[in-house]
Amino acid sequence: MNPVRTRVAPSPTGDPHVGTAYIALFNRCFAHSHKGQLVLRIEDTDKARSSVESEKKIMDSLSWLGLSWDEGPDIGGEYGPYRQSERADIYTQHINTLLDNRSAFRCFCTPQRLQELRAEQVKQKTTPGYDGHCLRLSDEDVAEKRQNKELHVIRMKVPSEGDCLFEDGLRGEISIPWVQIDQQVLMKSDGLPTYHFANVVDDHLMKISHVIRGEEWINSTPKHLLLYKYFDWQPPQFFHMPLLRNPDKSKLSKRKNPTSIFYYRDMGYLPEAVVNYLGMMGWTMPGGEEKFSIGEMTDQFDIQRVSLGGPVFDLEKLDWLNGKYIRENLDDDELIEQFVKWAMGNDRVKQLVPLIKQRIEKFTDLESLAGFMFSGLLDISADRFVHKSLDDSQCRKILQFSLWRMESIAAWNRDKVELQLQELAVAMDMKIRDFLFPLFIAVTGKAVSMSVIDAMAILGLDLVRTRLRYAITTLGGISKKQLKQLEREYQQM
C-alpha cells in the first residue's frame, strides 16, 4: 500500500487566511492518522502578487497554530523544490510532453479578441469560454507565428461531448458535462504555469495520494483529471471540504469577518483554542467532545465524519471556547505569563514606544494615550462623530472609501497608509484635518490621540478593517443601494 501523502498549497499573496489553516489542519490530521506525511508547497507563480513577506507570514501563522509539516521549502524533503517559482524547468518539460502528444495547443488570440468573444457570449447568454479558434491553425501557421515572436499561451484540449465522472471521497460520484469546462490556459505568455497545470504536475511528482481541498475546486476537478489522463498518471483521491461560512451563510470573507490568522493572535486568542475551533468546523469527535487538542483530533480522526453542511464561523462560539481554554488550561501564573507575552512581546509595542515616550510623564498615562492599541472593538457611539463640517453620511463615506483604499495596499506599512489617505483626501476635495476626524474616532476612539496614521500602520489591516466597519455600523450602516452609489463615486475619482 502506498504511503498517505497530503499537501497544503497556499499562495503567498496576502495575509494568511483562516481557510488555509482549516484545510491544513484536516490534511495534517488525515495524513498523520495514517502515519503519512503533510507537504507544504508554496504556489508562487503569480509574480505580480506573490512576496517573500507573505510566504514568511504563512509559515509563521501555521507554526503559531502548531500546524507543523513534514516537508516544505524551509525543511526540504525528497520531492523538492517546494516553491513553484523554483520548478520552471519541470513545467517546461511537461508542457512539451502535452504539446508533443497533441493534448495541448498554442493559442495566439489577443486579449482584445478574447474580450470581444466573452462579450458576445454574455450577450447571447451562452456558456463563457474559449471557442477553440487556434485549434484550427496548421503546424505551418504556428511555426510562422512563433518565428515572428507573437505572444501566445498554451491551452489544454477538452472534449466537446459527454460528461466527466469522478468519485469524491465525501460526496460520492460527481458528473460534470465537458461543455462546461473551458480549454484552460496551462502556460501563460510569460512562460509561467497556471495554477491548474502546476498543481497537477506537482501533486504527481510529490506523490500526493489524497487531495483534501475546499469545495470551490469541484468544478476544476475535470481539468485536473484530464491532465492526469493526458500524462497517463494515476490521479489521487479527491475530498472536497465544505467552505467556511459567515453567520449569514455566505462564504467566509474578509469583508464580513476577520480572516487573517494574525488577527486572532493579535486579539489575544490562544492558538490551541483557534485550532480546536477550526477542527469543529464541519467535523465532530466520536464522543461529541467540543474541547480537544490536535493530537486528540488526529488519534480519533475519520474524514467520513465531515459534515457537508457549510460550517458557520461564529466568533461568539470561538470566544466561548477560548475562555474555556484560559480557565481550564492556565493556572494564575501561566495566565499572567501568557498575558505579558501577548501584550508586550510583539512588534506592536516596539513600534508604539517611540511614539508615546515623549508624551508620557508616568506609566498610568499609557492607558489614556495608547489603550486602544490593546483593544478589539472600541466602545464608541454615533455622538462621537459629531463634527462642525461633517454629517453622518459624510463620515460614513470617508470611512468606507478609506476601507477600500486600505484593502488595496499590497504590502502594509506607514508610508503607504499615509500616501493612500492623503491621495483620498485630495480626491474627495477635503482638508486633511476634517478627512482624518472620523478615522481618529473609528481607530483610536478619540478625536485627539497619537497619529491615527501611525496607529493604523501598527494595528495592521485586519484590526483597522474591523474598526472601520464597526464605526460605519455605529453610524447607522450603509444599505445595498447606498453602497452601490458609493462604489460608483469611488470608481469615478
C-alpha positions as CSV (number, residue, x, y, z in Angstrom):
1,M,0.0,0.0,0.0
2,N,1.4,3.4,-1.0
3,P,2.1,5.8,1.8
4,V,-0.5,8.5,2.5
5,R,0.7,11.9,1.5
6,T,-1.3,15.1,1.6
7,R,-0.4,18.7,1.0
8,V,-1.4,22.3,1.7
9,A,-0.5,24.7,-1.1
10,P,-1.1,28.3,-0.2
11,S,-0.3,31.3,-2.5
12,P,1.9,33.9,-0.8
13,T,-0.3,36.9,-1.9
14,G,-1.6,38.4,1.3
15,D,-2.2,37.8,5.0
16,P,-2.5,34.1,6.0
17,H,-6.2,33.1,5.8
18,V,-8.0,31.0,8.4
19,G,-9.3,29.0,5.5
20,T,-5.7,27.9,4.8
21,A,-5.3,26.8,8.4
22,Y,-8.6,25.0,8.2
23,I,-7.5,23.0,5.2
24,A,-4.0,22.5,6.6
25,L,-5.5,21.1,9.8
26,F,-7.6,18.5,8.1
27,N,-4.8,17.5,5.7
28,R,-2.4,17.1,8.7
29,C,-4.8,15.0,10.7
30,F,-5.7,12.8,7.8
31,A,-2.0,12.2,6.9
32,H,-0.8,11.7,10.4
33,S,-3.7,9.4,11.4
34,H,-2.5,7.1,8.6
35,K,1.2,7.5,9.6
36,G,1.8,9.6,6.5
37,Q,3.3,13.0,5.6
38,L,2.0,16.5,5.1
39,V,3.7,18.6,2.5
40,L,3.8,22.4,2.5
41,R,4.1,23.7,-1.0
42,I,4.2,27.4,-1.9
43,E,2.3,28.2,-5.1
44,D,4.1,31.5,-6.0
45,T,3.8,31.6,-9.8
46,D,1.8,34.9,-9.6
47,K,4.9,37.1,-9.8
48,A,2.9,40.3,-9.5
49,R,1.2,39.4,-6.2
50,S,3.5,36.9,-4.5
51,S,6.0,38.1,-2.0
52,V,8.7,36.7,0.3
53,E,7.0,38.5,3.2
54,S,3.7,36.8,2.6
55,E,5.4,33.4,2.4
56,K,7.0,34.0,5.8
57,K,3.7,35.1,7.3
58,I,2.1,31.8,6.1
59,M,4.8,29.7,7.7
60,D,4.8,31.8,10.9
61,S,1.0,31.7,11.2
62,L,0.8,27.9,10.7
63,S,3.7,27.4,13.2
64,W,1.9,29.7,15.7
65,L,-1.1,27.4,15.5
66,G,1.0,24.3,15.9
67,L,0.3,23.0,12.4
68,S,3.7,21.6,11.6
69,W,4.5,20.0,8.2
70,D,6.9,17.1,7.3
71,E,8.3,18.5,4.0
72,G,8.5,22.1,2.7
73,P,10.6,24.9,1.5
74,D,12.1,25.6,4.9
75,I,12.9,22.0,5.9
76,G,13.4,20.4,2.5
77,G,12.4,16.8,1.5
78,E,12.8,14.2,-1.1
79,Y,10.5,15.8,-3.7
80,G,11.5,19.5,-3.7
81,P,11.9,22.2,-4.6
82,Y,8.7,23.1,-2.7
83,R,8.3,26.6,-4.3
84,Q,6.7,26.6,-7.7
85,S,8.8,29.5,-8.8
86,E,11.8,27.2,-8.5
87,R,10.3,24.4,-10.7
88,A,10.2,26.2,-14.0
89,D,12.3,23.6,-15.9
90,I,10.0,20.9,-14.6
91,Y,6.9,22.6,-16.0
92,T,8.6,23.3,-19.4
93,Q,9.5,19.7,-19.7
94,H,5.9,18.6,-19.0
95,I,4.2,21.1,-21.2
96,N,6.4,19.9,-24.1
97,T,5.1,16.4,-23.4
98,L,1.5,17.7,-23.8
99,L,2.3,19.6,-27.0
100,D,4.1,16.6,-28.5
101,N,1.1,14.3,-27.9
102,R,-1.4,16.9,-29.1
103,S,-3.1,17.2,-25.8
104,A,-2.4,20.9,-25.7
105,F,-2.1,23.7,-28.3
106,R,-0.6,27.1,-28.7
107,C,-3.2,30.0,-28.6
108,F,-2.2,33.3,-30.2
109,C,-5.6,35.1,-29.6
110,T,-5.1,38.7,-28.4
111,P,-6.7,40.0,-25.2
112,Q,-8.9,42.2,-27.3
113,R,-10.3,39.2,-29.3
114,L,-10.9,37.3,-26.0
115,Q,-12.8,40.2,-24.5
116,E,-14.9,40.6,-27.6
117,L,-15.6,36.8,-27.5
118,R,-16.7,36.9,-23.9
119,A,-18.9,40.0,-24.5
120,E,-20.7,38.2,-27.4
121,Q,-21.1,35.1,-25.2
122,V,-22.7,37.1,-22.4
123,K,-24.9,38.9,-25.0
124,Q,-26.0,35.5,-26.4
125,K,-26.3,34.0,-22.9
126,T,-24.1,31.1,-23.8
127,T,-21.5,29.4,-21.5
128,P,-18.4,31.7,-21.5
129,G,-15.2,30.1,-22.5
130,Y,-12.6,29.8,-25.3
131,D,-14.0,28.9,-28.7
132,G,-11.1,26.8,-30.0
133,H,-10.1,29.4,-32.6
134,C,-6.4,28.5,-32.6
135,L,-7.1,24.8,-32.7
136,R,-7.7,25.3,-36.4
137,L,-4.2,26.6,-37.0
138,S,-1.9,24.4,-39.1
139,D,1.6,23.4,-37.9
140,E,2.9,25.8,-40.5
141,D,0.8,28.7,-39.2
142,V,2.0,28.0,-35.7
143,A,5.6,27.9,-36.8
144,E,5.3,31.2,-38.6
145,K,3.7,32.9,-35.7
146,R,6.4,31.6,-33.4
147,Q,9.1,32.7,-35.9
148,N,7.5,36.2,-35.7
149,K,7.7,36.0,-31.9
150,E,3.9,36.5,-31.5
151,L,2.9,36.3,-27.8
152,H,0.9,33.2,-27.0
153,V,-0.3,30.9,-24.3
154,I,-0.7,27.2,-24.2
155,R,-4.1,25.7,-23.6
156,M,-5.4,22.2,-23.0
157,K,-7.7,20.3,-25.3
158,V,-11.1,19.5,-23.7
159,P,-13.7,17.0,-25.1
160,S,-16.8,18.7,-26.5
161,E,-19.2,15.9,-25.7
162,G,-20.1,13.7,-22.8
163,D,-19.6,14.1,-19.1
164,C,-16.6,13.8,-16.7
165,L,-17.5,11.3,-13.9
166,F,-15.3,11.1,-10.8
167,E,-15.6,9.9,-7.3
168,D,-15.3,12.4,-4.4
169,G,-14.4,10.8,-1.1
170,L,-17.0,12.8,0.8
171,R,-19.7,13.4,-1.9
172,G,-19.8,10.2,-3.9
173,E,-20.0,10.2,-7.7
174,I,-20.0,13.7,-9.4
175,S,-20.8,14.3,-13.0
176,I,-19.9,17.5,-14.9
177,P,-20.6,18.0,-18.6
178,W,-17.4,18.6,-20.6
179,V,-19.2,21.5,-22.4
180,Q,-19.0,23.4,-19.1
181,I,-15.2,23.0,-19.0
182,D,-13.1,25.7,-20.6
183,Q,-10.0,25.0,-22.7
184,Q,-7.8,26.1,-19.8
185,V,-4.6,28.1,-20.2
186,L,-1.8,25.9,-18.9
187,M,1.2,28.1,-19.6
188,K,1.0,31.9,-19.6
189,S,2.7,34.1,-22.2
190,D,5.5,34.8,-19.7
191,G,6.4,31.1,-19.6
192,L,5.0,30.5,-16.1
193,P,2.4,27.8,-15.5
194,T,-1.2,28.5,-14.3
195,Y,-2.4,27.0,-11.1
196,H,-4.2,24.1,-12.7
197,F,-1.2,22.9,-14.6
198,A,1.4,23.3,-11.9
199,N,-0.9,21.8,-9.3
200,V,-1.3,18.5,-11.2
201,V,2.3,18.2,-12.1
202,D,3.5,18.9,-8.6
203,D,0.9,16.7,-6.9
204,H,2.0,13.8,-9.1
205,L,5.8,14.3,-8.8
206,M,5.4,14.8,-5.0
207,K,3.4,11.6,-4.8
208,I,0.4,13.2,-3.2
209,S,-2.1,10.4,-2.6
210,H,-5.1,12.4,-1.3
211,V,-6.1,15.9,-2.2
212,I,-8.2,17.5,0.5
213,R,-9.3,20.9,-0.5
214,G,-12.2,23.3,-0.5
215,E,-15.4,22.6,-2.4
216,E,-14.8,25.6,-4.7
217,W,-12.4,23.4,-6.6
218,I,-15.0,20.8,-7.5
219,N,-15.7,22.4,-10.9
220,S,-12.0,22.4,-11.7
221,T,-11.5,18.7,-11.0
222,P,-12.4,17.6,-14.6
223,K,-9.5,19.8,-15.9
224,H,-7.1,18.1,-13.4
225,L,-8.3,14.6,-14.1
226,L,-8.0,15.3,-17.9
227,L,-4.3,16.3,-17.3
228,Y,-3.7,13.1,-15.4
229,K,-5.2,11.2,-18.3
230,Y,-3.0,13.0,-20.9
231,F,0.1,12.2,-18.9
232,D,-1.1,8.6,-18.2
233,W,-0.8,9.1,-14.5
234,Q,-2.8,7.7,-11.6
235,P,-4.8,10.5,-10.1
236,P,-5.0,11.0,-6.3
237,Q,-8.2,10.6,-4.3
238,F,-10.2,13.8,-4.0
239,F,-12.0,15.1,-1.0
240,H,-13.7,18.5,-1.2
241,M,-14.3,20.1,2.1
242,P,-17.3,22.4,2.9
243,L,-16.4,26.1,2.8
244,L,-16.4,28.1,6.0
245,R,-19.4,30.4,6.1
246,N,-20.3,33.7,7.7
247,P,-23.3,33.7,10.0
248,D,-25.5,34.7,7.0
249,K,-24.3,31.5,5.3
250,S,-22.3,33.4,2.7
251,K,-18.7,32.3,2.0
252,L,-16.3,33.4,4.8
253,S,-14.7,36.6,3.5
254,K,-12.6,39.4,4.9
255,R,-15.4,41.8,4.0
256,K,-17.7,40.3,6.7
257,N,-15.4,38.6,9.2
258,P,-11.8,38.9,10.2
259,T,-10.0,36.2,8.2
260,S,-6.3,36.8,8.9
261,I,-4.8,34.2,11.3
262,F,-2.8,37.0,12.8
263,Y,-5.9,38.9,13.7
264,Y,-6.8,36.2,16.2
265,R,-3.2,36.1,17.5
266,D,-3.2,39.9,18.0
267,M,-6.7,39.8,19.6
268,G,-5.3,37.5,22.3
269,Y,-6.8,34.2,21.3
270,L,-4.8,31.1,22.3
271,P,-3.6,29.1,19.3
272,E,-4.8,25.9,20.8
273,A,-8.3,27.3,21.0
274,V,-8.2,28.6,17.4
275,V,-7.1,25.2,16.1
276,N,-9.7,23.4,18.2
277,Y,-12.4,25.7,16.8
278,L,-11.3,25.0,13.2
279,G,-11.5,21.3,14.0
280,M,-15.1,21.8,14.9
281,M,-15.9,23.3,11.5
282,G,-17.9,20.5,9.9
283,W,-16.4,17.7,12.0
284,T,-17.1,16.1,15.4
285,M,-15.2,13.9,17.8
286,P,-16.7,10.4,18.1
287,G,-17.7,11.2,21.7
288,G,-19.0,14.6,21.0
289,E,-16.3,16.5,22.9
290,E,-16.0,20.2,22.0
291,K,-12.6,20.7,23.5
292,F,-9.8,18.7,22.1
293,S,-6.1,19.1,21.0
294,I,-4.5,18.4,17.6
295,G,-3.2,15.2,19.0
296,E,-6.6,14.0,20.2
297,M,-8.2,15.0,16.9
298,T,-5.5,13.1,15.0
299,D,-6.0,10.0,17.1
300,Q,-9.7,10.0,16.6
301,F,-9.7,11.3,13.0
302,D,-12.1,9.9,10.4
303,I,-12.6,12.1,7.4
304,Q,-16.0,10.5,6.9
305,R,-17.2,12.3,10.0
306,V,-17.0,15.6,8.0
307,S,-20.5,17.1,7.5
308,L,-21.1,18.7,4.2
309,G,-23.3,21.5,5.5
310,G,-21.5,24.8,5.4
311,P,-19.9,25.3,8.8
312,V,-20.5,28.7,10.3
313,F,-17.5,30.6,11.6
314,D,-19.1,32.1,14.7
315,L,-16.9,34.5,16.7
316,E,-19.1,34.2,19.8
317,K,-18.5,30.4,19.9
318,L,-14.8,31.0,19.4
319,D,-14.8,33.5,22.3
320,W,-16.6,30.9,24.5
321,L,-14.0,28.2,23.6
322,N,-11.1,30.5,24.1
323,G,-12.4,31.4,27.5
324,K,-12.7,27.7,28.3
325,Y,-9.1,27.2,27.4
326,I,-8.0,30.2,29.5
327,R,-9.9,29.0,32.6
328,E,-9.1,25.2,32.3
329,N,-5.6,25.1,30.8
330,L,-3.8,28.1,32.5
331,D,-3.2,28.5,36.2
332,D,-2.8,32.0,37.6
333,D,0.9,32.3,37.0
334,E,0.6,30.8,33.4
335,L,-2.2,33.3,32.7
336,I,0.0,36.2,33.8
337,E,2.9,34.9,31.7
338,Q,0.7,34.4,28.6
339,F,-0.9,37.9,29.0
340,V,2.5,39.6,29.3
341,K,3.8,37.7,26.3
342,W,0.8,38.8,24.3
343,A,0.8,42.4,25.5
344,M,4.5,43.1,25.5
345,G,6.1,40.5,23.4
346,N,5.1,41.6,19.9
347,D,6.3,44.1,17.4
348,R,3.3,46.4,18.1
349,V,4.8,47.5,21.4
350,K,8.2,48.1,19.9
351,Q,6.7,50.3,17.2
352,L,4.5,52.1,19.8
353,V,7.1,53.0,22.4
354,P,9.0,55.7,20.4
355,L,5.7,57.4,19.5
356,I,4.4,57.8,23.1
357,K,7.7,58.0,25.0
358,Q,7.9,61.8,24.6
359,R,4.2,62.3,25.6
360,I,4.1,60.4,29.0
361,E,5.1,61.5,32.4
362,K,4.0,58.4,34.3
363,F,3.1,54.9,33.4
364,T,-0.6,55.4,34.1
365,D,-0.6,57.8,31.1
366,L,-0.1,54.9,28.8
367,E,-3.7,53.8,29.1
368,S,-5.2,57.1,28.1
369,L,-2.7,57.6,25.3
370,A,-2.5,54.1,23.8
371,G,-5.1,51.9,25.5
372,F,-6.9,51.5,22.1
373,M,-3.8,49.7,20.8
374,F,-4.6,46.7,23.0
375,S,-8.3,46.5,22.4
376,G,-10.6,44.8,19.8
377,L,-13.7,46.8,19.0
378,L,-13.8,50.2,20.7
379,D,-16.6,51.4,22.9
380,I,-17.8,54.2,20.6
381,S,-21.2,55.7,19.8
382,A,-22.6,57.9,17.0
383,D,-22.4,61.1,19.0
384,R,-18.6,60.8,19.0
385,F,-18.7,61.5,15.3
386,V,-20.4,64.9,15.7
387,H,-18.3,67.5,13.7
388,K,-18.8,71.1,12.7
389,S,-18.1,70.3,9.0
390,L,-19.2,66.7,8.6
391,D,-22.5,65.0,8.9
392,D,-23.0,61.3,9.5
393,S,-23.3,60.4,5.8
394,Q,-20.0,62.2,5.0
395,C,-18.3,60.4,7.9
396,R,-19.6,57.0,6.6
397,K,-18.4,57.9,3.1
398,I,-14.9,58.8,4.4
399,L,-14.8,55.5,6.4
400,Q,-16.0,53.4,3.5
401,F,-13.7,55.0,1.0
402,S,-10.8,54.7,3.4
403,L,-11.6,51.0,3.9
404,W,-11.4,50.3,0.2
405,R,-8.2,52.2,0.0
406,M,-6.6,50.3,2.8
407,E,-7.7,47.0,1.3
408,S,-5.8,48.0,-1.9
409,I,-2.4,48.1,-0.1
410,A,-0.4,45.0,-1.0
411,A,2.5,45.5,1.4
412,W,1.2,47.2,4.6
413,N,3.5,50.0,6.0
414,R,3.2,53.5,7.3
415,D,4.3,55.3,4.2
416,K,1.7,53.5,2.0
417,V,-1.1,54.1,4.6
418,E,-0.3,57.8,4.7
419,L,0.0,58.1,0.9
420,Q,-3.3,56.4,0.3
421,L,-5.1,58.6,2.8
422,Q,-3.6,61.8,1.6
423,E,-4.5,60.9,-2.0
424,L,-8.0,60.1,-1.0
425,A,-8.5,63.4,0.9
426,V,-7.3,65.3,-2.2
427,A,-9.7,63.2,-4.4
428,M,-12.6,64.0,-2.1
429,D,-11.6,67.7,-2.0
430,M,-11.3,67.7,1.7
431,K,-9.0,69.3,4.2
432,I,-6.8,66.6,5.7
433,R,-7.8,67.6,9.3
434,D,-11.5,67.1,8.5
435,F,-10.9,64.0,6.5
436,L,-9.0,62.3,9.3
437,F,-11.5,63.1,12.0
438,P,-13.8,60.1,11.6
439,L,-10.8,57.9,11.2
440,F,-9.5,59.1,14.6
441,I,-12.8,58.1,16.2
442,A,-13.0,54.8,14.4
443,V,-9.4,53.7,15.0
444,T,-8.4,55.3,18.3
445,G,-11.8,56.1,19.9
446,K,-10.9,59.7,20.4
447,A,-10.8,62.9,18.4
448,V,-7.4,63.7,19.7
449,S,-4.8,61.0,20.1
450,M,-1.4,59.8,18.8
451,S,-1.2,60.0,15.0
452,V,-4.0,57.9,13.5
453,I,-1.8,57.1,10.6
454,D,0.9,55.7,12.9
455,A,-1.9,53.8,14.8
456,M,-3.3,52.3,11.6
457,A,0.2,51.2,10.4
458,I,0.9,49.5,13.7
459,L,-2.5,47.9,14.2
460,G,-2.5,46.3,10.7
461,L,-5.1,45.9,8.1
462,D,-7.4,43.3,9.8
463,L,-7.8,45.3,13.0
464,V,-8.2,48.6,11.1
465,R,-10.7,46.9,8.8
466,T,-12.7,45.6,11.7
467,R,-12.8,49.0,13.4
468,L,-13.8,50.9,10.3
469,R,-16.7,48.5,9.6
470,Y,-17.8,48.8,13.2
471,A,-17.7,52.6,13.1
472,I,-19.8,52.5,9.9
473,T,-22.3,50.3,11.6
474,T,-22.3,52.6,14.7
475,L,-23.2,55.5,12.3
476,G,-26.3,53.6,11.0
477,G,-24.7,51.4,8.4
478,I,-24.8,51.6,4.6
479,S,-27.7,50.0,2.6
480,K,-27.0,47.9,-0.5
481,K,-28.4,50.8,-2.6
482,Q,-26.2,53.3,-0.9
483,L,-23.2,51.0,-1.2
484,K,-23.6,50.8,-5.0
485,Q,-23.8,54.5,-5.2
486,L,-20.6,54.9,-3.2
487,E,-18.9,52.3,-5.4
488,R,-19.7,54.4,-8.4
489,E,-18.4,57.6,-6.8
490,Y,-15.3,55.8,-5.6
491,Q,-14.5,54.4,-9.1
492,Q,-15.0,57.7,-10.7
493,M,-12.5,59.5,-8.5
